[in-house]
Amino acid sequence: MQAFANQVGVHVSTIHRLKYFKIMPSRRVAKAIHRETNGQVTISDLVQIKGE
C-alpha cells in the first residue's frame, strides 16, 4: 500500500481512509488513483453517497 500511496502522491494513511470511505478524495487524488490503476478504480468507486 505504501508504494501505491507514493505513486498517487499521498500518505499511506490517506489511502487507508479512502479505502474505507472515511474521507472523500480531492479531485487531484481521485484523478491520480484513476490514472495509477489504469482506470480500474473509477472516480465513482471513490465516492460514497450517505445512506448507501
C-alpha positions as CSV (number, residue, x, y, z in Angstrom):
1,M,0.0,0.0,0.0
2,Q,3.0,2.3,0.7
3,A,4.2,2.1,-2.9
4,F,0.7,2.9,-4.3
5,A,0.5,5.9,-1.9
6,N,3.8,7.1,-3.2
7,Q,2.6,6.8,-6.8
8,V,-0.5,8.7,-6.0
9,G,1.4,11.3,-4.0
10,V,-0.3,10.9,-0.7
11,H,0.4,9.4,2.7
12,V,-0.4,5.7,3.2
13,S,-3.0,6.7,5.9
14,T,-4.8,8.7,3.2
15,I,-5.2,5.6,1.0
16,H,-6.4,3.6,4.0
17,R,-9.0,6.3,4.9
18,L,-10.2,6.5,1.2
19,K,-10.4,2.7,1.1
20,Y,-12.9,2.6,4.0
21,F,-14.8,5.8,2.9
22,K,-13.6,7.8,6.0
23,I,-12.7,10.7,3.7
24,M,-13.6,12.0,0.2
25,P,-10.7,12.4,-2.2
26,S,-9.7,15.7,-3.7
27,R,-10.1,16.0,-7.5
28,R,-6.3,15.6,-7.8
29,V,-6.1,12.5,-5.7
30,A,-9.1,10.9,-7.5
31,K,-7.6,11.5,-10.9
32,A,-4.2,10.2,-9.7
33,I,-5.8,7.0,-8.4
34,H,-7.7,6.5,-11.6
35,R,-4.5,7.0,-13.6
36,E,-2.3,4.8,-11.4
37,T,-4.9,1.9,-11.6
38,N,-5.2,2.2,-15.4
39,G,-8.9,3.1,-14.9
40,Q,-9.7,0.0,-12.8
41,V,-10.7,2.3,-9.9
42,T,-13.1,5.0,-11.2
43,I,-13.9,8.3,-9.6
44,S,-17.4,6.9,-8.8
45,D,-15.7,4.0,-6.9
46,L,-14.1,6.6,-4.6
47,V,-17.3,8.4,-3.7
48,Q,-19.9,7.0,-1.4
49,I,-23.3,8.8,-1.0
50,K,-24.6,8.8,2.5
51,G,-27.3,6.4,3.1
52,E,-26.0,3.8,0.6
